[in-house]
């Protein structure tokens, strides 16, 4: 079994995300004053996700700003509930 020094986990994860044909987006929660999740900030988009969504690597706005219809169609609720489920 190779040692972690041979394949450092962070470097391996970054390399896999860079070459993946699947779009990968990581979000961080945005909370209101009542500690409720009200949105998600884009934390990371791999190159495939950038191409698929037509977004740069460093997106300055939030999930709901980028996809305003998600409140009405249930997509935001799905993401929020999935996050809250742990």
N, CA, C and O atoms as a CHARMM CRD file, in Angstrom:
* protein
*
  344
    1    1 UNK  N      0.84400  -1.17300   0.00000 PROA 1      0.00000
    2    1 UNK  CA     0.00000   0.00000   0.00000 PROA 1      0.00000
    3    1 UNK  C      0.89200   1.23900   0.00000 PROA 1      0.00000
    4    1 UNK  O      1.79100   1.33900   0.83400 PROA 1      0.00000
    5    2 UNK  N      0.66600   2.19100  -0.91700 PROA 2      0.00000
    6    2 UNK  CA     1.49700   3.40000  -0.92800 PROA 2      0.00000
    7    2 UNK  C      1.26200   4.23200   0.32700 PROA 2      0.00000
    8    2 UNK  O      0.17100   4.24000   0.89600 PROA 2      0.00000
    9    3 UNK  N      2.30000   4.92100   0.73600 PROA 3      0.00000
   10    3 UNK  CA     2.18100   5.77200   1.92200 PROA 3      0.00000
   11    3 UNK  C      1.50000   7.09300   1.54500 PROA 3      0.00000
   12    3 UNK  O      1.49100   7.46500   0.37200 PROA 3      0.00000
   13    4 UNK  N      0.92500   7.81200   2.53400 PROA 4      0.00000
   14    4 UNK  CA     0.32800   9.12000   2.25100 PROA 4      0.00000
   15    4 UNK  C      1.31600  10.11900   1.66700 PROA 4      0.00000
   16    4 UNK  O      0.92200  11.07300   0.99500 PROA 4      0.00000
   17    5 UNK  N      2.61900   9.89400   1.93100 PROA 5      0.00000
   18    5 UNK  CA     3.63200  10.78400   1.35900 PROA 5      0.00000
   19    5 UNK  C      3.73400  10.60500  -0.15500 PROA 5      0.00000
   20    5 UNK  O      4.04200  11.55000  -0.88100 PROA 5      0.00000
   21    6 UNK  N      3.47300   9.39200  -0.61800 PROA 6      0.00000
   22    6 UNK  CA     3.54200   9.10800  -2.05300 PROA 6      0.00000
   23    6 UNK  C      2.38500   9.77200  -2.78800 PROA 6      0.00000
   24    6 UNK  O      2.57100  10.34400  -3.86200 PROA 6      0.00000
   25    7 UNK  N      1.18600   9.69500  -2.20500 PROA 7      0.00000
   26    7 UNK  CA    -0.01800  10.28500  -2.79000 PROA 7      0.00000
   27    7 UNK  C     -0.70300  11.15500  -1.74100 PROA 7      0.00000
   28    7 UNK  O     -1.67100  10.71400  -1.12200 PROA 7      0.00000
   29    8 UNK  N     -0.22300  12.38500  -1.52500 PROA 8      0.00000
   30    8 UNK  CA    -0.85800  13.24700  -0.52200 PROA 8      0.00000
   31    8 UNK  C     -2.34200  13.43600  -0.85600 PROA 8      0.00000
   32    8 UNK  O     -2.67200  13.78500  -1.99000 PROA 8      0.00000
   33    9 UNK  N     -3.24400  13.21100   0.11100 PROA 9      0.00000
   34    9 UNK  CA    -4.68300  13.24500  -0.15400 PROA 9      0.00000
   35    9 UNK  C     -5.17000  14.53900  -0.80700 PROA 9      0.00000
   36    9 UNK  O     -5.97900  14.48400  -1.73300 PROA 9      0.00000
   37   10 UNK  N     -4.70300  15.68700  -0.35200 PROA 10     0.00000
   38   10 UNK  CA    -5.16600  16.95800  -0.92000 PROA 10     0.00000
   39   10 UNK  C     -4.73900  17.08700  -2.38000 PROA 10     0.00000
   40   10 UNK  O     -5.53500  17.48800  -3.22900 PROA 10     0.00000
   41   11 UNK  N     -3.51500  16.75500  -2.66500 PROA 11     0.00000
   42   11 UNK  CA    -3.02400  16.84100  -4.03900 PROA 11     0.00000
   43   11 UNK  C     -3.73400  15.83300  -4.94300 PROA 11     0.00000
   44   11 UNK  O     -4.03500  16.13400  -6.09800 PROA 11     0.00000
   45   12 UNK  N     -3.99700  14.64900  -4.42100 PROA 12     0.00000
   46   12 UNK  CA    -4.69600  13.63200  -5.19100 PROA 12     0.00000
   47   12 UNK  C     -6.12200  14.08000  -5.49300 PROA 12     0.00000
   48   12 UNK  O     -6.59100  13.92800  -6.62100 PROA 12     0.00000
   49   13 UNK  N     -6.81000  14.62800  -4.50300 PROA 13     0.00000
   50   13 UNK  CA    -8.17600  15.11300  -4.69800 PROA 13     0.00000
   51   13 UNK  C     -8.20800  16.23000  -5.73900 PROA 13     0.00000
   52   13 UNK  O     -9.07200  16.23100  -6.61600 PROA 13     0.00000
   53   14 UNK  N     -7.28600  17.16800  -5.65200 PROA 14     0.00000
   54   14 UNK  CA    -7.22400  18.27000  -6.62200 PROA 14     0.00000
   55   14 UNK  C     -6.96600  17.74700  -8.02700 PROA 14     0.00000
   56   14 UNK  O     -7.59200  18.21100  -8.98100 PROA 14     0.00000
   57   15 UNK  N     -6.06100  16.79700  -8.17000 PROA 15     0.00000
   58   15 UNK  CA    -5.75500  16.23000  -9.49000 PROA 15     0.00000
   59   15 UNK  C     -6.96700  15.50200 -10.06500 PROA 15     0.00000
   60   15 UNK  O     -7.26800  15.63600 -11.25100 PROA 15     0.00000
   61   16 UNK  N     -7.66300  14.73100  -9.22500 PROA 16     0.00000
   62   16 UNK  CA    -8.85500  14.02300  -9.69700 PROA 16     0.00000
   63   16 UNK  C     -9.94900  14.99000 -10.11800 PROA 16     0.00000
   64   16 UNK  O    -10.60600  14.77600 -11.13700 PROA 16     0.00000
   65   17 UNK  N    -10.15100  16.05000  -9.34900 PROA 17     0.00000
   66   17 UNK  CA   -11.16500  17.05300  -9.70500 PROA 17     0.00000
   67   17 UNK  C    -10.80000  17.75100 -11.01500 PROA 17     0.00000
   68   17 UNK  O    -11.67300  18.03500 -11.83600 PROA 17     0.00000
   69   18 UNK  N     -9.51900  18.02300 -11.20700 PROA 18     0.00000
   70   18 UNK  CA    -9.07600  18.71300 -12.42800 PROA 18     0.00000
   71   18 UNK  C     -9.30700  17.87900 -13.68600 PROA 18     0.00000
   72   18 UNK  O     -9.64200  18.43100 -14.73400 PROA 18     0.00000
   73   19 UNK  N     -9.13300  16.56200 -13.59900 PROA 19     0.00000
   74   19 UNK  CA    -9.25100  15.72700 -14.80400 PROA 19     0.00000
   75   19 UNK  C    -10.62400  15.08000 -14.95700 PROA 19     0.00000
   76   19 UNK  O    -10.91000  14.46600 -15.98500 PROA 19     0.00000
   77   20 UNK  N    -11.47000  15.21400 -13.94500 PROA 20     0.00000
   78   20 UNK  CA   -12.78700  14.58900 -13.98900 PROA 20     0.00000
   79   20 UNK  C    -13.64600  15.17000 -15.10500 PROA 20     0.00000
   80   20 UNK  O    -13.64400  16.38000 -15.33400 PROA 20     0.00000
   81   21 UNK  N    -14.37500  14.30900 -15.79000 PROA 21     0.00000
   82   21 UNK  CA   -15.33000  14.76300 -16.79800 PROA 21     0.00000
   83   21 UNK  C    -16.66700  15.13000 -16.16000 PROA 21     0.00000
   84   21 UNK  O    -17.53700  15.70600 -16.81200 PROA 21     0.00000
   85   22 UNK  N    -16.82000  14.79400 -14.88800 PROA 22     0.00000
   86   22 UNK  CA   -18.02700  15.10700 -14.13500 PROA 22     0.00000
   87   22 UNK  C    -17.85500  16.45000 -13.44000 PROA 22     0.00000
   88   22 UNK  O    -16.81700  16.71100 -12.83200 PROA 22     0.00000
   89   23 UNK  N    -18.86800  17.29800 -13.53100 PROA 23     0.00000
   90   23 UNK  CA   -18.81900  18.58300 -12.84900 PROA 23     0.00000
   91   23 UNK  C    -18.92400  18.39500 -11.34700 PROA 23     0.00000
   92   23 UNK  O    -19.79600  17.67300 -10.86300 PROA 23     0.00000
   93   24 UNK  N    -18.03600  19.04300 -10.61200 PROA 24     0.00000
   94   24 UNK  CA   -18.04200  18.97800  -9.15300 PROA 24     0.00000
   95   24 UNK  C    -18.12600  20.40400  -8.62100 PROA 24     0.00000
   96   24 UNK  O    -17.29000  21.25200  -8.93500 PROA 24     0.00000
   97   25 UNK  N    -19.15700  20.65000  -7.80600 PROA 25     0.00000
   98   25 UNK  CA   -19.33800  21.95500  -7.17200 PROA 25     0.00000
   99   25 UNK  C    -19.43700  21.73300  -5.66900 PROA 25     0.00000
  100   25 UNK  O    -20.22500  20.90800  -5.20700 PROA 25     0.00000
  101   26 UNK  N    -18.64200  22.46600  -4.91700 PROA 26     0.00000
  102   26 UNK  CA   -18.72900  22.42600  -3.46000 PROA 26     0.00000
  103   26 UNK  C    -19.28900  23.75700  -2.98200 PROA 26     0.00000
  104   26 UNK  O    -18.87900  24.82500  -3.43800 PROA 26     0.00000
  105   27 UNK  N    -20.23000  23.67000  -2.05800 PROA 27     0.00000
  106   27 UNK  CA   -20.87600  24.85200  -1.50300 PROA 27     0.00000
  107   27 UNK  C    -20.53300  25.00000  -0.02700 PROA 27     0.00000
  108   27 UNK  O    -20.20800  24.02000   0.64500 PROA 27     0.00000
  109   28 UNK  N    -20.60600  26.22900   0.47100 PROA 28     0.00000
  110   28 UNK  CA   -20.57300  26.47700   1.91100 PROA 28     0.00000
  111   28 UNK  C    -21.88500  27.14400   2.27600 PROA 28     0.00000
  112   28 UNK  O    -22.38200  27.98300   1.52500 PROA 28     0.00000
  113   29 UNK  N    -22.45800  26.78100   3.42400 PROA 29     0.00000
  114   29 UNK  CA   -23.75900  27.33500   3.78300 PROA 29     0.00000
  115   29 UNK  C    -23.68300  28.81000   4.14700 PROA 29     0.00000
  116   29 UNK  O    -22.68100  29.29400   4.67300 PROA 29     0.00000
  117   30 UNK  N    -24.77300  29.50700   3.85100 PROA 30     0.00000
  118   30 UNK  CA   -24.94700  30.89900   4.25500 PROA 30     0.00000
  119   30 UNK  C    -26.09800  30.90200   5.25300 PROA 30     0.00000
  120   30 UNK  O    -27.19400  30.43500   4.94300 PROA 30     0.00000
  121   31 UNK  N    -25.85100  31.42800   6.45400 PROA 31     0.00000
  122   31 UNK  CA   -26.84500  31.41500   7.52200 PROA 31     0.00000
  123   31 UNK  C    -27.43500  32.81300   7.73100 PROA 31     0.00000
  124   31 UNK  O    -26.77000  33.82100   7.49300 PROA 31     0.00000
  125   32 UNK  N    -28.68200  32.85600   8.17400 PROA 32     0.00000
  126   32 UNK  CA   -29.27400  34.12300   8.58600 PROA 32     0.00000
  127   32 UNK  C    -29.03000  34.29900  10.08900 PROA 32     0.00000
  128   32 UNK  O    -28.35500  33.47900  10.71100 PROA 32     0.00000
  129   33 UNK  N    -29.58000  35.36900  10.66900 PROA 33     0.00000
  130   33 UNK  CA   -29.33600  35.64500  12.09000 PROA 33     0.00000
  131   33 UNK  C    -29.95000  34.59500  13.00800 PROA 33     0.00000
  132   33 UNK  O    -29.53600  34.46600  14.16000 PROA 33     0.00000
  133   34 UNK  N    -30.93400  33.84200  12.51100 PROA 34     0.00000
  134   34 UNK  CA   -31.55300  32.77200  13.30000 PROA 34     0.00000
  135   34 UNK  C    -30.82000  31.44200  13.12600 PROA 34     0.00000
  136   34 UNK  O    -31.30900  30.39900  13.56200 PROA 34     0.00000
  137   35 UNK  N    -29.64900  31.47800  12.49100 PROA 35     0.00000
  138   35 UNK  CA   -28.82300  30.28300  12.25100 PROA 35     0.00000
  139   35 UNK  C    -29.49100  29.27300  11.31800 PROA 35     0.00000
  140   35 UNK  O    -29.25000  28.07100  11.43100 PROA 35     0.00000
  141   36 UNK  N    -30.32600  29.75400  10.39900 PROA 36     0.00000
  142   36 UNK  CA   -30.95300  28.90400   9.39400 PROA 36     0.00000
  143   36 UNK  C    -30.16600  29.02100   8.09400 PROA 36     0.00000
  144   36 UNK  O    -29.67100  30.09600   7.75600 PROA 36     0.00000
  145   37 UNK  N    -30.05400  27.92100   7.37500 PROA 37     0.00000
  146   37 UNK  CA   -29.38200  27.95800   6.07600 PROA 37     0.00000
  147   37 UNK  C    -30.32600  28.61800   5.08100 PROA 37     0.00000
  148   37 UNK  O    -31.42100  28.12000   4.81900 PROA 37     0.00000
  149   38 UNK  N    -29.88100  29.75400   4.52800 PROA 38     0.00000
  150   38 UNK  CA   -30.73000  30.50700   3.60300 PROA 38     0.00000
  151   38 UNK  C    -30.15800  30.53900   2.18200 PROA 38     0.00000
  152   38 UNK  O    -30.82900  30.98300   1.25100 PROA 38     0.00000
  153   39 UNK  N    -28.94000  30.07400   2.02200 PROA 39     0.00000
  154   39 UNK  CA   -28.31000  30.06100   0.69900 PROA 39     0.00000
  155   39 UNK  C    -27.01800  29.26900   0.80700 PROA 39     0.00000
  156   39 UNK  O    -26.64800  28.80500   1.88600 PROA 39     0.00000
  157   40 UNK  N    -26.34000  29.11900  -0.31500 PROA 40     0.00000
  158   40 UNK  CA   -25.03400  28.47500  -0.36200 PROA 40     0.00000
  159   40 UNK  C    -24.09900  29.32800  -1.20300 PROA 40     0.00000
  160   40 UNK  O    -24.47700  29.82300  -2.26500 PROA 40     0.00000
  161   41 UNK  N    -22.88100  29.49300  -0.72100 PROA 41     0.00000
  162   41 UNK  CA   -21.84900  30.18500  -1.49200 PROA 41     0.00000
  163   41 UNK  C    -21.04800  29.13300  -2.25000 PROA 41     0.00000
  164   41 UNK  O    -20.80200  28.04300  -1.73300 PROA 41     0.00000
  165   42 UNK  N    -20.64600  29.45300  -3.45800 PROA 42     0.00000
  166   42 UNK  CA   -19.79800  28.55000  -4.22700 PROA 42     0.00000
  167   42 UNK  C    -18.40000  28.56100  -3.61200 PROA 42     0.00000
  168   42 UNK  O    -17.78100  29.61800  -3.48900 PROA 42     0.00000
  169   43 UNK  N    -17.90800  27.39900  -3.23000 PROA 43     0.00000
  170   43 UNK  CA   -16.57300  27.29400  -2.65000 PROA 43     0.00000
  171   43 UNK  C    -15.56400  26.75800  -3.65900 PROA 43     0.00000
  172   43 UNK  O    -14.38600  27.11000  -3.61600 PROA 43     0.00000
  173   44 UNK  N    -16.03800  25.89500  -4.57500 PROA 44     0.00000
  174   44 UNK  CA   -15.12400  25.27800  -5.54000 PROA 44     0.00000
  175   44 UNK  C    -15.91400  24.76400  -6.72500 PROA 44     0.00000
  176   44 UNK  O    -16.95900  24.13500  -6.56200 PROA 44     0.00000
  177   45 UNK  N    -15.41300  25.03100  -7.91100 PROA 45     0.00000
  178   45 UNK  CA   -15.94600  24.44900  -9.13600 PROA 45     0.00000
  179   45 UNK  C    -14.77200  23.84900  -9.89100 PROA 45     0.00000
  180   45 UNK  O    -13.80300  24.54600 -10.19200 PROA 45     0.00000
  181   46 UNK  N    -14.85200  22.55800 -10.19900 PROA 46     0.00000
  182   46 UNK  CA   -13.77000  21.97800 -10.98400 PROA 46     0.00000
  183   46 UNK  C    -13.92600  22.43400 -12.45100 PROA 46     0.00000
  184   46 UNK  O    -14.96300  22.99100 -12.80900 PROA 46     0.00000
  185   47 UNK  N    -12.92500  22.20900 -13.28700 PROA 47     0.00000
  186   47 UNK  CA   -13.00200  22.68000 -14.67000 PROA 47     0.00000
  187   47 UNK  C    -14.24000  22.19300 -15.42500 PROA 47     0.00000
  188   47 UNK  O    -14.80600  22.94500 -16.21900 PROA 47     0.00000
  189   48 UNK  N    -14.66800  20.95600 -15.19300 PROA 48     0.00000
  190   48 UNK  CA   -15.86300  20.44900 -15.88300 PROA 48     0.00000
  191   48 UNK  C    -17.10000  21.22800 -15.44800 PROA 48     0.00000
  192   48 UNK  O    -17.93700  21.56500 -16.28500 PROA 48     0.00000
  193   49 UNK  N    -17.23000  21.51700 -14.16900 PROA 49     0.00000
  194   49 UNK  CA   -18.37300  22.29700 -13.67700 PROA 49     0.00000
  195   49 UNK  C    -18.33200  23.71800 -14.23400 PROA 49     0.00000
  196   49 UNK  O    -19.37000  24.29000 -14.56700 PROA 49     0.00000
  197   50 UNK  N    -17.15400  24.27100 -14.33200 PROA 50     0.00000
  198   50 UNK  CA   -17.01600  25.61500 -14.90100 PROA 50     0.00000
  199   50 UNK  C    -17.52700  25.64100 -16.34100 PROA 50     0.00000
  200   50 UNK  O    -18.24400  26.55900 -16.73900 PROA 50     0.00000
  201   51 UNK  N    -17.15200  24.63000 -17.11200 PROA 51     0.00000
  202   51 UNK  CA   -17.60200  24.56000 -18.50700 PROA 51     0.00000
  203   51 UNK  C    -19.10600  24.34600 -18.58400 PROA 51     0.00000
  204   51 UNK  O    -19.79200  25.00900 -19.36100 PROA 51     0.00000
  205   52 UNK  N    -19.62100  23.41700 -17.77700 PROA 52     0.00000
  206   52 UNK  CA   -21.04900  23.08100 -17.82700 PROA 52     0.00000
  207   52 UNK  C    -21.93100  24.25700 -17.41400 PROA 52     0.00000
  208   52 UNK  O    -22.99100  24.47900 -18.00000 PROA 52     0.00000
  209   53 UNK  N    -21.49300  25.00600 -16.41100 PROA 53     0.00000
  210   53 UNK  CA   -22.29600  26.10600 -15.88900 PROA 53     0.00000
  211   53 UNK  C    -21.93800  27.45300 -16.50400 PROA 53     0.00000
  212   53 UNK  O    -22.63900  28.44400 -16.29700 PROA 53     0.00000
  213   54 UNK  N    -20.85000  27.48400 -17.25800 PROA 54     0.00000
  214   54 UNK  CA   -20.41700  28.75300 -17.84600 PROA 54     0.00000
  215   54 UNK  C    -19.98500  29.75300 -16.79800 PROA 54     0.00000
  216   54 UNK  O    -20.23100  30.95200 -16.93000 PROA 54     0.00000
  217   55 UNK  N    -19.33400  29.25500 -15.74700 PROA 55     0.00000
  218   55 UNK  CA   -18.90600  30.10000 -14.63700 PROA 55     0.00000
  219   55 UNK  C    -17.39600  30.03900 -14.47100 PROA 55     0.00000
  220   55 UNK  O    -16.76500  29.05500 -14.85900 PROA 55     0.00000
  221   56 UNK  N    -16.81200  31.09000 -13.89400 PROA 56     0.00000
  222   56 UNK  CA   -15.37700  31.05200 -13.60400 PROA 56     0.00000
  223   56 UNK  C    -15.10000  30.23500 -12.35000 PROA 56     0.00000
  224   56 UNK  O    -16.02500  29.85500 -11.63200 PROA 56     0.00000
  225   57 UNK  N    -13.84300  29.97100 -12.09200 PROA 57     0.00000
  226   57 UNK  CA   -13.45700  29.19000 -10.92300 PROA 57     0.00000
  227   57 UNK  C    -13.85400  29.89700  -9.62200 PROA 57     0.00000
  228   57 UNK  O    -14.25600  29.24400  -8.65900 PROA 57     0.00000
  229   58 UNK  N    -13.74400  31.20100  -9.59500 PROA 58     0.00000
  230   58 UNK  CA   -14.06100  31.97800  -8.39400 PROA 58     0.00000
  231   58 UNK  C    -15.35900  32.73100  -8.60000 PROA 58     0.00000
  232   58 UNK  O    -15.35300  33.87500  -9.05400 PROA 58     0.00000
  233   59 UNK  N    -16.47000  32.09700  -8.26800 PROA 59     0.00000
  234   59 UNK  CA   -17.78300  32.70800  -8.42600 PROA 59     0.00000
  235   59 UNK  C    -18.03300  33.61300  -7.22900 PROA 59     0.00000
  236   59 UNK  O    -17.89900  33.18500  -6.08200 PROA 59     0.00000
  237   60 UNK  N    -18.39500  34.85600  -7.49300 PROA 60     0.00000
  238   60 UNK  CA   -18.55900  35.83300  -6.41800 PROA 60     0.00000
  239   60 UNK  C    -19.97800  35.88800  -5.86000 PROA 60     0.00000
  240   60 UNK  O    -20.21900  36.61100  -4.89400 PROA 60     0.00000
  241   61 UNK  N    -20.90500  35.16200  -6.42700 PROA 61     0.00000
  242   61 UNK  CA   -22.26800  35.21900  -5.92200 PROA 61     0.00000
  243   61 UNK  C    -22.70900  33.85800  -5.40300 PROA 61     0.00000
  244   61 UNK  O    -21.94300  32.89500  -5.42400 PROA 61     0.00000
  245   62 UNK  N    -23.94400  33.79200  -4.94000 PROA 62     0.00000
  246   62 UNK  CA   -24.42100  32.58700  -4.27500 PROA 62     0.00000
  247   62 UNK  C    -25.25700  31.72000  -5.21400 PROA 62     0.00000
  248   62 UNK  O    -25.56700  32.09700  -6.34400 PROA 62     0.00000
  249   63 UNK  N    -25.60400  30.55400  -4.69900 PROA 63     0.00000
  250   63 UNK  CA   -26.41400  29.58400  -5.43800 PROA 63     0.00000
  251   63 UNK  C    -27.72400  30.21000  -5.90700 PROA 63     0.00000
  252   63 UNK  O    -28.09000  30.08900  -7.07700 PROA 63     0.00000
  253   64 UNK  N    -28.43000  30.87900  -4.99700 PROA 64     0.00000
  254   64 UNK  CA   -29.71700  31.46100  -5.37100 PROA 64     0.00000
  255   64 UNK  C    -29.57100  32.66400  -6.30400 PROA 64     0.00000
  256   64 UNK  O    -30.45600  32.91800  -7.12100 PROA 64     0.00000
  257   65 UNK  N    -28.48700  33.39200  -6.19700 PROA 65     0.00000
  258   65 UNK  CA   -28.24100  34.47900  -7.14400 PROA 65     0.00000
  259   65 UNK  C    -27.99300  33.91900  -8.54200 PROA 65     0.00000
  260   65 UNK  O    -28.45300  34.48500  -9.53400 PROA 65     0.00000
  261   66 UNK  N    -27.27100  32.81600  -8.61500 PROA 66     0.00000
  262   66 UNK  CA   -26.97400  32.20300  -9.90900 PROA 66     0.00000
  263   66 UNK  C    -28.18400  31.47000 -10.47900 PROA 66     0.00000
  264   66 UNK  O    -28.41400  31.47800 -11.68800 PROA 66     0.00000
  265   67 UNK  N    -28.94900  30.84300  -9.60300 PROA 67     0.00000
  266   67 UNK  CA   -30.10300  30.04200 -10.03400 PROA 67     0.00000
  267   67 UNK  C    -31.35900  30.48900  -9.28300 PROA 67     0.00000
  268   67 UNK  O    -31.80900  29.78300  -8.38000 PROA 67     0.00000
  269   68 UNK  N    -31.93300  31.63500  -9.62900 PROA 68     0.00000
  270   68 UNK  CA   -33.06300  32.18600  -8.86600 PROA 68     0.00000
  271   68 UNK  C    -34.32100  31.32300  -8.88400 PROA 68     0.00000
  272   68 UNK  O    -35.14900  31.44300  -7.98100 PROA 68     0.00000
  273   69 UNK  N    -34.48800  30.47400  -9.86400 PROA 69     0.00000
  274   69 UNK  CA   -35.69100  29.63600  -9.93300 PROA 69     0.00000
  275   69 UNK  C    -35.68100  28.48600  -8.93500 PROA 69     0.00000
  276   69 UNK  O    -36.68400  27.78600  -8.79400 PROA 69     0.00000
  277   70 UNK  N    -34.57400  28.28200  -8.24700 PROA 70     0.00000
  278   70 UNK  CA   -34.46800  27.11000  -7.37300 PROA 70     0.00000
  279   70 UNK  C    -35.35300  27.19500  -6.13700 PROA 70     0.00000
  280   70 UNK  O    -35.66300  26.16100  -5.54500 PROA 70     0.00000
  281   71 UNK  N    -35.76600  28.37400  -5.73100 PROA 71     0.00000
  282   71 UNK  CA   -36.70100  28.46500  -4.61100 PROA 71     0.00000
  283   71 UNK  C    -38.05700  27.91000  -5.01600 PROA 71     0.00000
  284   71 UNK  O    -38.69600  27.19000  -4.24900 PROA 71     0.00000
  285   72 UNK  N    -38.49000  28.24400  -6.21400 PROA 72     0.00000
  286   72 UNK  CA   -39.79400  27.81100  -6.68400 PROA 72     0.00000
  287   72 UNK  C    -39.85400  26.36500  -7.13900 PROA 72     0.00000
  288   72 UNK  O    -40.89200  25.71800  -7.00700 PROA 72     0.00000
  289   73 UNK  N    -38.76100  25.85300  -7.66900 PROA 73     0.00000
  290   73 UNK  CA   -38.80700  24.48600  -8.21500 PROA 73     0.00000
  291   73 UNK  C    -38.34400  23.41500  -7.22700 PROA 73     0.00000
  292   73 UNK  O    -38.33500  22.23100  -7.56300 PROA 73     0.00000
  293   74 UNK  N    -37.96500  23.81200  -6.03000 PROA 74     0.00000
  294   74 UNK  CA   -37.59800  22.85000  -4.99700 PROA 74     0.00000
  295   74 UNK  C    -36.13600  22.44900  -4.97000 PROA 74     0.00000
  296   74 UNK  O    -35.72900  21.70900  -4.07400 PROA 74     0.00000
  297   75 UNK  N    -35.33000  22.90900  -5.91500 PROA 75     0.00000
  298   75 UNK  CA   -33.92400  22.49500  -5.95900 PROA 75     0.00000
  299   75 UNK  C    -33.15000  23.02100  -4.74800 PROA 75     0.00000
  300   75 UNK  O    -32.33800  22.29800  -4.17200 PROA 75     0.00000
  301   76 UNK  N    -33.39900  24.28800  -4.35700 PROA 76     0.00000
  302   76 UNK  CA   -32.69100  24.80300  -3.18200 PROA 76     0.00000
  303   76 UNK  C    -33.08200  24.01500  -1.93700 PROA 76     0.00000
  304   76 UNK  O    -32.21900  23.65600  -1.13700 PROA 76     0.00000
  305   77 UNK  N    -34.36400  23.74500  -1.76700 PROA 77     0.00000
  306   77 UNK  CA   -34.83600  22.97900  -0.60400 PROA 77     0.00000
  307   77 UNK  C    -34.17000  21.59800  -0.57000 PROA 77     0.00000
  308   77 UNK  O    -33.79800  21.11300   0.49800 PROA 77     0.00000
  309   78 UNK  N    -34.02400  20.97700  -1.72800 PROA 78     0.00000
  310   78 UNK  CA   -33.35500  19.67000  -1.80100 PROA 78     0.00000
  311   78 UNK  C    -31.90600  19.78600  -1.31600 PROA 78     0.00000
  312   78 UNK  O    -31.46200  18.98700  -0.49200 PROA 78     0.00000
  313   79 UNK  N    -31.17100  20.77700  -1.82500 PROA 79     0.00000
  314   79 UNK  CA   -29.77100  20.96200  -1.41900 PROA 79     0.00000
  315   79 UNK  C    -29.68400  21.28100   0.06900 PROA 79     0.00000
  316   79 UNK  O    -28.85300  20.71300   0.77700 PROA 79     0.00000
  317   80 UNK  N    -30.53800  22.19000   0.54800 PROA 80     0.00000
  318   80 UNK  CA   -30.51900  22.57100   1.96500 PROA 80     0.00000
  319   80 UNK  C    -30.83700  21.36800   2.84400 PROA 80     0.00000
  320   80 UNK  O    -30.12300  21.10600   3.81200 PROA 80     0.00000
  321   81 UNK  N    -31.88700  20.64200   2.52300 PROA 81     0.00000
  322   81 UNK  CA   -32.27700  19.49900   3.34400 PROA 81     0.00000
  323   81 UNK  C    -31.21200  18.40500   3.32900 PROA 81     0.00000
  324   81 UNK  O    -30.97500  17.74900   4.34400 PROA 81     0.00000
  325   82 UNK  N    -30.58000  18.21300   2.19300 PROA 82     0.00000
  326   82 UNK  CA   -29.49500  17.23600   2.10500 PROA 82     0.00000
  327   82 UNK  C    -28.33300  17.66300   3.00200 PROA 82     0.00000
  328   82 UNK  O    -27.77700  16.84000   3.72900 PROA 82     0.00000
  329   83 UNK  N    -27.96800  18.93500   2.95500 PROA 83     0.00000
  330   83 UNK  CA   -26.89500  19.44800   3.80900 PROA 83     0.00000
  331   83 UNK  C    -27.25100  19.26400   5.28600 PROA 83     0.00000
  332   83 UNK  O    -26.42700  18.80500   6.07700 PROA 83     0.00000
  333   84 UNK  N    -28.47800  19.62500   5.64900 PROA 84     0.00000
  334   84 UNK  CA   -28.89100  19.54000   7.04600 PROA 84     0.00000
  335   84 UNK  C    -29.01300  18.11500   7.55500 PROA 84     0.00000
  336   84 UNK  O    -28.96900  17.88600   8.76300 PROA 84     0.00000
  337   85 UNK  N    -29.16500  17.15700   6.65700 PROA 85     0.00000
  338   85 UNK  CA   -29.30400  15.76000   7.08400 PROA 85     0.00000
  339   85 UNK  C    -27.98200  15.17200   7.57500 PROA 85     0.00000
  340   85 UNK  O    -27.95100  14.11400   8.20300 PROA 85     0.00000
  341   86 UNK  N    -26.88400  15.88800   7.27200 PROA 86     0.00000
  342   86 UNK  CA   -25.58100  15.40500   7.70500 PROA 86     0.00000
  343   86 UNK  C    -25.06500  14.30000   6.84200 PROA 86     0.00000
  344   86 UNK  O    -23.97200  13.78800   7.08400 PROA 86     0.00000
